[in-house]
Amino acid sequence: MLIFSIIFAILIIVRAIIPAPMTLKSKIILSAIACLISLKFFISYLITGRMFYEPAIPKFFIIFGTWLFGIVFIFFFLIIFKDLCFLLVLLINSMTKKYQSIQLKSFFNIFTLVLLGLSIIAATFGLISGLAVPNVKEQNITIKKLPSSLNNFTIAVITDLHIDRLTDKSKIEKIVEKTNNLHPNIIVILGDVADGSTTELAELLAPLQNLKAKNGVYGVVGNHEYYSGYEDYQKLFKQFGVKMLNNKFIPLMNNQIALIGITDRAALQSRFKSKLPAPNLRKAAKGSELYPIKILLAHRPAIASKAKKFNIDLQLSGHTHGGSIILFDSIVAMSNGGFSSGLYKLDNSKTQLYVSNGSGIWSGFPFRIGRASEITLIRLKR
């Protein structure tokens, strides 16, 4: 992350600030500001010892700093776009000799200001969208061998809430209310519920204990539960009545559904010294072969390539946030098995995968443009 932050700062300084028609003093000041904003995560680490959690400072400063980082992030990619355009124009102009170089430089300086304005607008819109209460997204999924008694069986999906100091308690209360009002057969929580300890976030987490469904509330952990205190969150979920599926399955609907859950591969990171449970799909699915329908809960979608080997009918996942910003979903998919958002049918397999955009947003990058958060209502169809 530090390397990327330095690259952000260098590109903006070299390609936007230095060429700008302003005094040396102004360039030095703007360059210093660009460096500070780009190094947001590193500065947070120096202050708190935690790179991806927000420090204990007033919410306004967190939001303002995050908004500035969003501007820099978007501006960085727009500058790359501008430079590609500049190279193309130079190439064309070298053949036509239509414009002098000073005219081109003047034009692209103005173009840079326009792109900065667009970055400010996009970051503002993206932040408002990212912090908004998610809407309900309904998704019908057809399973050919679905027993008639399970036709219209509903699953409400909540994932990637990322509750932290930036989160309003009222937002969590509204998410719980919206989810309960769907009257689903089951509710599933797919991990990354919070960023921070159960103690410091106790009041914000409390509304989750009010989640209710006809046939129960079930969950799996994401990578952020490991970072925030795996054992503490296991205890909290149990107190809230959430049945955690840690590499195991539970029969539902008179043994017609095997609801399988696995833990997250964050457990394999060296910091945990292999003391926490790593994902084990073979162990989790053992004994589920006899059940007509097998549904897998897994925080990360990439494991779908293995899920189809176990004849999983449907996998539900989160983690990707849908890419957060349209066009970035392809980049996110590259590190997630080719999956980022929506429904997928795996090749040469009956397995289907649904990847939620997430019901909240990570405060490290709380922007959504064209990839809205969601509470998903899955409806199984014959």
GUVO-271977 format. One record per residue (C-alpha): x, y, z; residue number from 1; residue in one letter. Coordinates in steps of 0.05 Angstrom, whole numbers. Layout:
N
<rec u="X" v="Y" w="Z" i="NUM" aa="A"/>
...
***
This chain:
382
<rec u="0" v="0" w="0" i="1" aa="M"/>
<rec u="57" v="48" w="15" i="2" aa="L"/>
<rec u="87" v="36" w="-54" i="3" aa="I"/>
<rec u="21" v="52" w="-88" i="4" aa="F"/>
<rec u="12" v="115" w="-45" i="5" aa="S"/>
<rec u="81" v="139" w="-66" i="6" aa="I"/>
<rec u="65" v="125" w="-139" i="7" aa="I"/>
<rec u="0" v="165" w="-132" i="8" aa="F"/>
<rec u="37" v="225" w="-103" i="9" aa="A"/>
<rec u="94" v="224" w="-154" i="10" aa="I"/>
<rec u="48" v="219" w="-215" i="11" aa="L"/>
<rec u="3" v="276" w="-191" i="12" aa="I"/>
<rec u="63" v="320" w="-174" i="13" aa="I"/>
<rec u="101" v="306" w="-239" i="14" aa="V"/>
<rec u="42" v="306" w="-287" i="15" aa="R"/>
<rec u="-6" v="355" w="-256" i="16" aa="A"/>
<rec u="27" v="403" w="-207" i="17" aa="I"/>
<rec u="96" v="416" w="-237" i="18" aa="I"/>
<rec u="69" v="432" w="-307" i="19" aa="P"/>
<rec u="16" v="479" w="-279" i="20" aa="A"/>
<rec u="26" v="554" w="-290" i="21" aa="P"/>
<rec u="36" v="575" w="-217" i="22" aa="M"/>
<rec u="91" v="600" w="-171" i="23" aa="T"/>
<rec u="144" v="553" w="-143" i="24" aa="L"/>
<rec u="117" v="565" w="-73" i="25" aa="K"/>
<rec u="47" v="543" w="-94" i="26" aa="S"/>
<rec u="75" v="481" w="-128" i="27" aa="K"/>
<rec u="114" v="462" w="-65" i="28" aa="I"/>
<rec u="52" v="471" w="-21" i="29" aa="I"/>
<rec u="7" v="432" w="-67" i="30" aa="L"/>
<rec u="59" v="377" w="-74" i="31" aa="S"/>
<rec u="63" v="371" w="2" i="32" aa="A"/>
<rec u="-13" v="366" w="6" i="33" aa="I"/>
<rec u="-15" v="313" w="-48" i="34" aa="A"/>
<rec u="37" v="272" w="-11" i="35" aa="C"/>
<rec u="-2" v="276" w="55" i="36" aa="L"/>
<rec u="-67" v="256" w="23" i="37" aa="I"/>
<rec u="-35" v="199" w="-16" i="38" aa="S"/>
<rec u="-3" v="172" w="47" i="39" aa="L"/>
<rec u="-69" v="169" w="84" i="40" aa="K"/>
<rec u="-63" v="95" w="103" i="41" aa="F"/>
<rec u="10" v="101" w="123" i="42" aa="F"/>
<rec u="-5" v="161" w="167" i="43" aa="I"/>
<rec u="-63" v="124" w="199" i="44" aa="S"/>
<rec u="-14" v="67" w="214" i="45" aa="Y"/>
<rec u="36" v="115" w="247" i="46" aa="L"/>
<rec u="-20" v="144" w="290" i="47" aa="I"/>
<rec u="-57" v="81" w="310" i="48" aa="T"/>
<rec u="-12" v="22" w="292" i="49" aa="G"/>
<rec u="-68" v="-2" w="246" i="50" aa="R"/>
<rec u="-65" v="15" w="172" i="51" aa="M"/>
<rec u="-137" v="-2" w="151" i="52" aa="F"/>
<rec u="-177" v="21" w="211" i="53" aa="Y"/>
<rec u="-197" v="93" w="222" i="54" aa="E"/>
<rec u="-164" v="128" w="282" i="55" aa="P"/>
<rec u="-204" v="152" w="342" i="56" aa="A"/>
<rec u="-216" v="222" w="318" i="57" aa="I"/>
<rec u="-280" v="262" w="304" i="58" aa="P"/>
<rec u="-321" v="233" w="247" i="59" aa="K"/>
<rec u="-318" v="297" w="207" i="60" aa="F"/>
<rec u="-242" v="292" w="200" i="61" aa="F"/>
<rec u="-247" v="219" w="180" i="62" aa="I"/>
<rec u="-298" v="235" w="126" i="63" aa="I"/>
<rec u="-260" v="297" w="102" i="64" aa="F"/>
<rec u="-194" v="259" w="98" i="65" aa="G"/>
<rec u="-226" v="201" w="62" i="66" aa="T"/>
<rec u="-261" v="248" w="13" i="67" aa="W"/>
<rec u="-193" v="281" w="-4" i="68" aa="L"/>
<rec u="-162" v="212" w="-14" i="69" aa="F"/>
<rec u="-219" v="194" w="-61" i="70" aa="G"/>
<rec u="-206" v="256" w="-102" i="71" aa="I"/>
<rec u="-132" v="238" w="-108" i="72" aa="V"/>
<rec u="-148" v="166" w="-125" i="73" aa="F"/>
<rec u="-196" v="184" w="-181" i="74" aa="I"/>
<rec u="-151" v="241" w="-205" i="75" aa="F"/>
<rec u="-93" v="193" w="-210" i="76" aa="F"/>
<rec u="-129" v="150" w="-262" i="77" aa="F"/>
<rec u="-156" v="209" w="-299" i="78" aa="L"/>
<rec u="-85" v="237" w="-305" i="79" aa="I"/>
<rec u="-63" v="172" w="-336" i="80" aa="I"/>
<rec u="-121" v="179" w="-385" i="81" aa="F"/>
<rec u="-101" v="251" w="-399" i="82" aa="K"/>
<rec u="-29" v="231" w="-413" i="83" aa="D"/>
<rec u="-50" v="177" w="-461" i="84" aa="L"/>
<rec u="-92" v="228" w="-498" i="85" aa="C"/>
<rec u="-33" v="276" w="-497" i="86" aa="F"/>
<rec u="13" v="225" w="-529" i="87" aa="L"/>
<rec u="-39" v="210" w="-582" i="88" aa="L"/>
<rec u="-48" v="284" w="-598" i="89" aa="V"/>
<rec u="28" v="294" w="-601" i="90" aa="L"/>
<rec u="33" v="236" w="-650" i="91" aa="L"/>
<rec u="-21" v="264" w="-694" i="92" aa="I"/>
<rec u="7" v="334" w="-689" i="93" aa="N"/>
<rec u="77" v="310" w="-709" i="94" aa="S"/>
<rec u="47" v="290" w="-776" i="95" aa="M"/>
<rec u="-1" v="349" w="-786" i="96" aa="T"/>
<rec u="41" v="405" w="-754" i="97" aa="K"/>
<rec u="-26" v="440" w="-739" i="98" aa="K"/>
<rec u="-10" v="465" w="-669" i="99" aa="Y"/>
<rec u="51" v="492" w="-634" i="100" aa="Q"/>
<rec u="74" v="455" w="-572" i="101" aa="S"/>
<rec u="59" v="515" w="-527" i="102" aa="I"/>
<rec u="-14" v="513" w="-551" i="103" aa="Q"/>
<rec u="-19" v="440" w="-534" i="104" aa="L"/>
<rec u="11" v="449" w="-465" i="105" aa="K"/>
<rec u="-38" v="506" w="-451" i="106" aa="S"/>
<rec u="-97" v="463" w="-473" i="107" aa="F"/>
<rec u="-76" v="403" w="-430" i="108" aa="F"/>
<rec u="-65" v="448" w="-369" i="109" aa="N"/>
<rec u="-137" v="469" w="-376" i="110" aa="I"/>
<rec u="-157" v="396" w="-388" i="111" aa="F"/>
<rec u="-122" v="378" w="-323" i="112" aa="T"/>
<rec u="-164" v="428" w="-285" i="113" aa="L"/>
<rec u="-227" v="400" w="-316" i="114" aa="V"/>
<rec u="-206" v="329" w="-295" i="115" aa="L"/>
<rec u="-193" v="355" w="-224" i="116" aa="L"/>
<rec u="-263" v="383" w="-223" i="117" aa="G"/>
<rec u="-291" v="317" w="-247" i="118" aa="L"/>
<rec u="-252" v="281" w="-193" i="119" aa="S"/>
<rec u="-282" v="326" w="-139" i="120" aa="I"/>
<rec u="-353" v="314" w="-165" i="121" aa="I"/>
<rec u="-342" v="239" w="-172" i="122" aa="A"/>
<rec u="-311" v="232" w="-103" i="123" aa="A"/>
<rec u="-369" v="272" w="-72" i="124" aa="T"/>
<rec u="-422" v="231" w="-107" i="125" aa="F"/>
<rec u="-385" v="166" w="-93" i="126" aa="G"/>
<rec u="-379" v="182" w="-18" i="127" aa="L"/>
<rec u="-452" v="199" w="-11" i="128" aa="I"/>
<rec u="-471" v="136" w="-48" i="129" aa="S"/>
<rec u="-423" v="94" w="-7" i="130" aa="G"/>
<rec u="-449" v="117" w="60" i="131" aa="L"/>
<rec u="-523" v="109" w="40" i="132" aa="A"/>
<rec u="-569" v="56" w="68" i="133" aa="V"/>
<rec u="-572" v="-1" w="17" i="134" aa="P"/>
<rec u="-634" v="-17" w="-23" i="135" aa="N"/>
<rec u="-662" v="-87" w="-31" i="136" aa="V"/>
<rec u="-641" v="-123" w="-94" i="137" aa="K"/>
<rec u="-683" v="-184" w="-112" i="138" aa="E"/>
<rec u="-650" v="-240" w="-150" i="139" aa="Q"/>
<rec u="-686" v="-302" w="-175" i="140" aa="N"/>
<rec u="-641" v="-363" w="-183" i="141" aa="I"/>
<rec u="-666" v="-425" w="-220" i="142" aa="T"/>
<rec u="-643" v="-493" w="-196" i="143" aa="I"/>
<rec u="-670" v="-548" w="-241" i="144" aa="K"/>
<rec u="-674" v="-603" w="-189" i="145" aa="K"/>
<rec u="-703" v="-559" w="-135" i="146" aa="L"/>
<rec u="-757" v="-597" w="-96" i="147" aa="P"/>
<rec u="-826" v="-566" w="-107" i="148" aa="S"/>
<rec u="-831" v="-552" w="-32" i="149" aa="S"/>
<rec u="-771" v="-505" w="-38" i="150" aa="L"/>
<rec u="-799" v="-465" w="-96" i="151" aa="N"/>
<rec u="-796" v="-391" w="-76" i="152" aa="N"/>
<rec u="-751" v="-407" w="-16" i="153" aa="F"/>
<rec u="-720" v="-340" w="2" i="154" aa="T"/>
<rec u="-651" v="-322" w="29" i="155" aa="I"/>
<rec u="-635" v="-252" w="52" i="156" aa="A"/>
<rec u="-561" v="-237" w="43" i="157" aa="V"/>
<rec u="-522" v="-186" w="85" i="158" aa="I"/>
<rec u="-447" v="-179" w="76" i="159" aa="T"/>
<rec u="-389" v="-131" w="83" i="160" aa="D"/>
<rec u="-422" v="-83" w="131" i="161" aa="L"/>
<rec u="-354" v="-60" w="155" i="162" aa="H"/>
<rec u="-383" v="-28" w="217" i="163" aa="I"/>
<rec u="-334" v="22" w="248" i="164" aa="D"/>
<rec u="-330" v="93" w="275" i="165" aa="R"/>
<rec u="-353" v="120" w="209" i="166" aa="L"/>
<rec u="-418" v="81" w="214" i="167" aa="T"/>
<rec u="-482" v="111" w="241" i="168" aa="D"/>
<rec u="-521" v="65" w="287" i="169" aa="K"/>
<rec u="-585" v="87" w="252" i="170" aa="S"/>
<rec u="-558" v="59" w="187" i="171" aa="K"/>
<rec u="-549" v="-11" w="218" i="172" aa="I"/>
<rec u="-618" v="-6" w="249" i="173" aa="E"/>
<rec u="-648" v="10" w="180" i="174" aa="K"/>
<rec u="-611" v="-48" w="148" i="175" aa="I"/>
<rec u="-638" v="-96" w="201" i="176" aa="V"/>
<rec u="-708" v="-68" w="193" i="177" aa="E"/>
<rec u="-706" v="-74" w="117" i="178" aa="K"/>
<rec u="-680" v="-145" w="121" i="179" aa="T"/>
<rec u="-732" v="-167" w="172" i="180" aa="N"/>
<rec u="-788" v="-136" w="130" i="181" aa="N"/>
<rec u="-770" v="-183" w="73" i="182" aa="L"/>
<rec u="-794" v="-241" w="118" i="183" aa="H"/>
<rec u="-742" v="-288" w="87" i="184" aa="P"/>
<rec u="-737" v="-362" w="102" i="185" aa="N"/>
<rec u="-666" v="-352" w="125" i="186" aa="I"/>
<rec u="-617" v="-294" w="133" i="187" aa="I"/>
<rec u="-544" v="-305" w="118" i="188" aa="V"/>
<rec u="-486" v="-260" w="138" i="189" aa="I"/>
<rec u="-425" v="-270" w="94" i="190" aa="L"/>
<rec u="-370" v="-238" w="135" i="191" aa="G"/>
<rec u="-332" v="-172" w="144" i="192" aa="D"/>
<rec u="-385" v="-148" w="192" i="193" aa="V"/>
<rec u="-339" v="-98" w="228" i="194" aa="A"/>
<rec u="-271" v="-65" w="231" i="195" aa="D"/>
<rec u="-252" v="-60" w="304" i="196" aa="G"/>
<rec u="-261" v="-97" w="368" i="197" aa="S"/>
<rec u="-328" v="-121" w="395" i="198" aa="T"/>
<rec u="-316" v="-77" w="456" i="199" aa="T"/>
<rec u="-305" v="-11" w="420" i="200" aa="E"/>
<rec u="-361" v="-24" w="371" i="201" aa="L"/>
<rec u="-411" v="-56" w="419" i="202" aa="A"/>
<rec u="-465" v="-3" w="412" i="203" aa="E"/>
<rec u="-460" v="-2" w="335" i="204" aa="L"/>
<rec u="-463" v="-78" w="331" i="205" aa="L"/>
<rec u="-522" v="-86" w="378" i="206" aa="A"/>
<rec u="-577" v="-78" w="326" i="207" aa="P"/>
<rec u="-554" v="-142" w="291" i="208" aa="L"/>
<rec u="-583" v="-183" w="348" i="209" aa="Q"/>
<rec u="-652" v="-163" w="323" i="210" aa="N"/>
<rec u="-645" v="-200" w="256" i="211" aa="L"/>
<rec u="-701" v="-251" w="251" i="212" aa="K"/>
<rec u="-720" v="-303" w="198" i="213" aa="A"/>
<rec u="-769" v="-360" w="195" i="214" aa="K"/>
<rec u="-715" v="-414" w="193" i="215" aa="N"/>
<rec u="-657" v="-379" w="227" i="216" aa="G"/>
<rec u="-599" v="-332" w="217" i="217" aa="V"/>
<rec u="-532" v="-362" w="195" i="218" aa="Y"/>
<rec u="-463" v="-335" w="183" i="219" aa="G"/>
<rec u="-392" v="-344" w="161" i="220" aa="V"/>
<rec u="-331" v="-301" w="176" i="221" aa="V"/>
<rec u="-293" v="-257" w="128" i="222" aa="G"/>
<rec u="-221" v="-235" w="131" i="223" aa="N"/>
<rec u="-237" v="-174" w="173" i="224" aa="H"/>
<rec u="-264" v="-217" w="230" i="225" aa="E"/>
<rec u="-194" v="-246" w="235" i="226" aa="Y"/>
<rec u="-163" v="-177" w="237" i="227" aa="Y"/>
<rec u="-213" v="-152" w="288" i="228" aa="S"/>
<rec u="-213" v="-211" w="337" i="229" aa="G"/>
<rec u="-238" v="-278" w="311" i="230" aa="Y"/>
<rec u="-255" v="-310" w="378" i="231" aa="E"/>
<rec u="-291" v="-247" w="404" i="232" aa="D"/>
<rec u="-335" v="-244" w="342" i="233" aa="Y"/>
<rec u="-351" v="-318" w="347" i="234" aa="Q"/>
<rec u="-377" v="-305" w="418" i="235" aa="K"/>
<rec u="-415" v="-243" w="397" i="236" aa="L"/>
<rec u="-450" v="-278" w="339" i="237" aa="F"/>
<rec u="-470" v="-334" w="385" i="238" aa="K"/>
<rec u="-500" v="-284" w="434" i="239" aa="Q"/>
<rec u="-538" v="-252" w="376" i="240" aa="F"/>
<rec u="-568" v="-319" w="356" i="241" aa="G"/>
<rec u="-528" v="-325" w="292" i="242" aa="V"/>
<rec u="-509" v="-397" w="278" i="243" aa="K"/>
<rec u="-437" v="-395" w="252" i="244" aa="M"/>
<rec u="-418" v="-447" w="200" i="245" aa="L"/>
<rec u="-343" v="-455" w="211" i="246" aa="N"/>
<rec u="-324" v="-510" w="162" i="247" aa="N"/>
<rec u="-389" v="-548" w="173" i="248" aa="K"/>
<rec u="-459" v="-554" w="147" i="249" aa="F"/>
<rec u="-528" v="-554" w="178" i="250" aa="I"/>
<rec u="-591" v="-589" w="150" i="251" aa="P"/>
<rec u="-651" v="-545" w="135" i="252" aa="L"/>
<rec u="-723" v="-555" w="112" i="253" aa="M"/>
<rec u="-731" v="-628" w="132" i="254" aa="N"/>
<rec u="-663" v="-647" w="105" i="255" aa="N"/>
<rec u="-676" v="-618" w="36" i="256" aa="Q"/>
<rec u="-621" v="-566" w="41" i="257" aa="I"/>
<rec u="-549" v="-573" w="65" i="258" aa="A"/>
<rec u="-527" v="-504" w="84" i="259" aa="L"/>
<rec u="-451" v="-506" w="83" i="260" aa="I"/>
<rec u="-403" v="-454" w="110" i="261" aa="G"/>
<rec u="-328" v="-444" w="109" i="262" aa="I"/>
<rec u="-280" v="-398" w="144" i="263" aa="T"/>
<rec u="-233" v="-349" w="109" i="264" aa="D"/>
<rec u="-163" v="-359" w="83" i="265" aa="R"/>
<rec u="-140" v="-299" w="124" i="266" aa="A"/>
<rec u="-127" v="-352" w="176" i="267" aa="A"/>
<rec u="-66" v="-373" w="136" i="268" aa="L"/>
<rec u="-31" v="-307" w="145" i="269" aa="Q"/>
<rec u="33" v="-313" w="187" i="270" aa="S"/>
<rec u="7" v="-265" w="240" i="271" aa="R"/>
<rec u="-43" v="-317" w="264" i="272" aa="F"/>
<rec u="10" v="-372" w="268" i="273" aa="K"/>
<rec u="-40" v="-424" w="244" i="274" aa="S"/>
<rec u="-79" v="-420" w="309" i="275" aa="K"/>
<rec u="-144" v="-400" w="276" i="276" aa="L"/>
<rec u="-187" v="-445" w="231" i="277" aa="P"/>
<rec u="-169" v="-442" w="157" i="278" aa="A"/>
<rec u="-223" v="-457" w="105" i="279" aa="P"/>
<rec u="-233" v="-531" w="92" i="280" aa="N"/>
<rec u="-288" v="-544" w="41" i="281" aa="L"/>
<rec u="-277" v="-619" w="41" i="282" aa="R"/>
<rec u="-289" v="-621" w="116" i="283" aa="K"/>
<rec u="-348" v="-573" w="112" i="284" aa="A"/>
<rec u="-383" v="-612" w="57" i="285" aa="A"/>
<rec u="-371" v="-681" w="85" i="286" aa="K"/>
<rec u="-438" v="-716" w="93" i="287" aa="G"/>
<rec u="-476" v="-666" w="51" i="288" aa="S"/>
<rec u="-477" v="-712" w="-10" i="289" aa="E"/>
<rec u="-544" v="-741" w="9" i="290" aa="L"/>
<rec u="-581" v="-675" w="10" i="291" aa="Y"/>
<rec u="-619" v="-653" w="-52" i="292" aa="P"/>
<rec u="-596" v="-580" w="-50" i="293" aa="I"/>
<rec u="-527" v="-556" w="-27" i="294" aa="K"/>
<rec u="-516" v="-482" w="-13" i="295" aa="I"/>
<rec u="-447" v="-457" w="4" i="296" aa="L"/>
<rec u="-433" v="-393" w="44" i="297" aa="L"/>
<rec u="-363" v="-368" w="31" i="298" aa="A"/>
<rec u="-338" v="-297" w="41" i="299" aa="H"/>
<rec u="-293" v="-298" w="-19" i="300" aa="R"/>
<rec u="-321" v="-318" w="-87" i="301" aa="P"/>
<rec u="-256" v="-348" w="-115" i="302" aa="A"/>
<rec u="-268" v="-415" w="-81" i="303" aa="I"/>
<rec u="-325" v="-427" w="-130" i="304" aa="A"/>
<rec u="-275" v="-464" w="-175" i="305" aa="S"/>
<rec u="-270" v="-516" w="-119" i="306" aa="K"/>
<rec u="-343" v="-513" w="-100" i="307" aa="A"/>
<rec u="-365" v="-542" w="-166" i="308" aa="K"/>
<rec u="-323" v="-604" w="-152" i="309" aa="K"/>
<rec u="-367" v="-617" w="-91" i="310" aa="F"/>
<rec u="-431" v="-609" w="-132" i="311" aa="N"/>
<rec u="-452" v="-546" w="-97" i="312" aa="I"/>
<rec u="-516" v="-519" w="-127" i="313" aa="D"/>
<rec u="-508" v="-447" w="-104" i="314" aa="L"/>
<rec u="-451" v="-408" w="-72" i="315" aa="Q"/>
<rec u="-464" v="-341" w="-39" i="316" aa="L"/>
<rec u="-405" v="-293" w="-30" i="317" aa="S"/>
<rec u="-385" v="-221" w="-18" i="318" aa="G"/>
<rec u="-316" v="-191" w="-6" i="319" aa="H"/>
<rec u="-308" v="-154" w="-73" i="320" aa="T"/>
<rec u="-356" v="-96" w="-59" i="321" aa="H"/>
<rec u="-375" v="-105" w="-132" i="322" aa="G"/>
<rec u="-311" v="-68" w="-150" i="323" aa="G"/>
<rec u="-339" v="-5" w="-116" i="324" aa="S"/>
<rec u="-330" v="37" w="-179" i="325" aa="I"/>
<rec u="-355" v="17" w="-248" i="326" aa="I"/>
<rec u="-298" v="-4" w="-294" i="327" aa="L"/>
<rec u="-257" v="-24" w="-234" i="328" aa="F"/>
<rec u="-297" v="-88" w="-227" i="329" aa="D"/>
<rec u="-254" v="-122" w="-280" i="330" aa="S"/>
<rec u="-191" v="-106" w="-240" i="331" aa="I"/>
<rec u="-223" v="-132" w="-176" i="332" aa="V"/>
<rec u="-246" v="-195" w="-211" i="333" aa="A"/>
<rec u="-174" v="-211" w="-230" i="334" aa="M"/>
<rec u="-156" v="-223" w="-157" i="335" aa="S"/>
<rec u="-222" v="-259" w="-141" i="336" aa="N"/>
<rec u="-224" v="-318" w="-189" i="337" aa="G"/>
<rec u="-255" v="-276" w="-244" i="338" aa="G"/>
<rec u="-316" v="-257" w="-203" i="339" aa="F"/>
<rec u="-336" v="-188" w="-177" i="340" aa="S"/>
<rec u="-412" v="-176" w="-178" i="341" aa="S"/>
<rec u="-477" v="-211" w="-193" i="342" aa="G"/>
<rec u="-497" v="-281" w="-216" i="343" aa="L"/>
<rec u="-449" v="-329" w="-250" i="344" aa="Y"/>
<rec u="-460" v="-398" w="-279" i="345" aa="K"/>
<rec u="-396" v="-438" w="-274" i="346" aa="L"/>
<rec u="-372" v="-474" w="-337" i="347" aa="D"/>
<rec u="-383" v="-549" w="-342" i="348" aa="N"/>
<rec u="-419" v="-549" w="-276" i="349" aa="S"/>
<rec u="-488" v="-542" w="-245" i="350" aa="K"/>
<rec u="-458" v="-494" w="-194" i="351" aa="T"/>
<rec u="-482" v="-422" w="-193" i="352" aa="Q"/>
<rec u="-449" v="-365" w="-156" i="353" aa="L"/>
<rec u="-479" v="-301" w="-132" i="354" aa="Y"/>
<rec u="-431" v="-245" w="-110" i="355" aa="V"/>
<rec u="-463" v="-189" w="-70" i="356" aa="S"/>
<rec u="-438" v="-117" w="-77" i="357" aa="N"/>
<rec u="-440" v="-114" w="-1" i="358" aa="G"/>
<rec u="-489" v="-82" w="47" i="359" aa="S"/>
<rec u="-440" v="-30" w="74" i="360" aa="G"/>
<rec u="-373" v="-2" w="55" i="361" aa="I"/>
<rec u="-302" v="-4" w="81" i="362" aa="W"/>
<rec u="-284" v="64" w="109" i="363" aa="S"/>
<rec u="-214" v="59" w="78" i="364" aa="G"/>
<rec u="-247" v="71" w="10" i="365" aa="F"/>
<rec u="-322" v="86" w="22" i="366" aa="P"/>
<rec u="-338" v="104" w="-49" i="367" aa="F"/>
<rec u="-390" v="73" w="-95" i="368" aa="R"/>
<rec u="-401" v="96" w="-167" i="369" aa="I"/>
<rec u="-445" v="51" w="-209" i="370" aa="G"/>
<rec u="-438" v="-6" w="-159" i="371" aa="R"/>
<rec u="-491" v="7" w="-105" i="372" aa="A"/>
<rec u="-492" v="-30" w="-39" i="373" aa="S"/>
<rec u="-548" v="-80" w="-30" i="374" aa="E"/>
<rec u="-589" v="-124" w="16" i="375" aa="I"/>
<rec u="-600" v="-183" w="-30" i="376" aa="T"/>
<rec u="-663" v="-225" w="-30" i="377" aa="L"/>
<rec u="-648" v="-291" w="-65" i="378" aa="I"/>
<rec u="-710" v="-329" w="-88" i="379" aa="R"/>
<rec u="-700" v="-401" w="-109" i="380" aa="L"/>
<rec u="-740" v="-424" w="-169" i="381" aa="K"/>
<rec u="-753" v="-491" w="-203" i="382" aa="R"/>
***
